Amino acid sequence: MRTVNLDLDHSLAIGTIDLDVATGIAMLDGGAYVRVVHVKAANEFTVPLAYETTAEEALRLAAAIIEWDVGMMEAADAPFSADSPKLVTRQVIRGFLPRMYRCEFRDLFVDTYGYAGALL
């Protein structure tokens, strides 16, 4: 796990913070900049997105990833229930696929549902 220094108000009595979602800008080895979203749900995913992606959009994707991942775990626990990941959640994620660089999450999602569009 990576340590992130936060500039918090010193009057807050906060110990350790275990973040569910974090987003920021990172530089790839080739020198290109990307927006990175790190999500902890049932699993932990780091998703690099096109640099032009706003923080608000990245957080919307993070919420969809959490809902999708929890739905996948619920479906694995009870395969005959109707609580698999919802269509709206999958559509939100699918809308981000053209802006998503190759990563574990993208590979898992595309392998599960398929995708015919162009990928980064």
Secondary structure, 3 states (H helix, E strand, C coil): CCCCCCCCCCCCCCCCCCCCEEEEEEECCCCCEEEEEEEECCCEEEEEEECCCCHHHHHHHHHHHHHHHHHHHHHHHCCCCCCCCCHHHHHHHHHHHHHECCCHHHHHHHHHHCCCCCCC
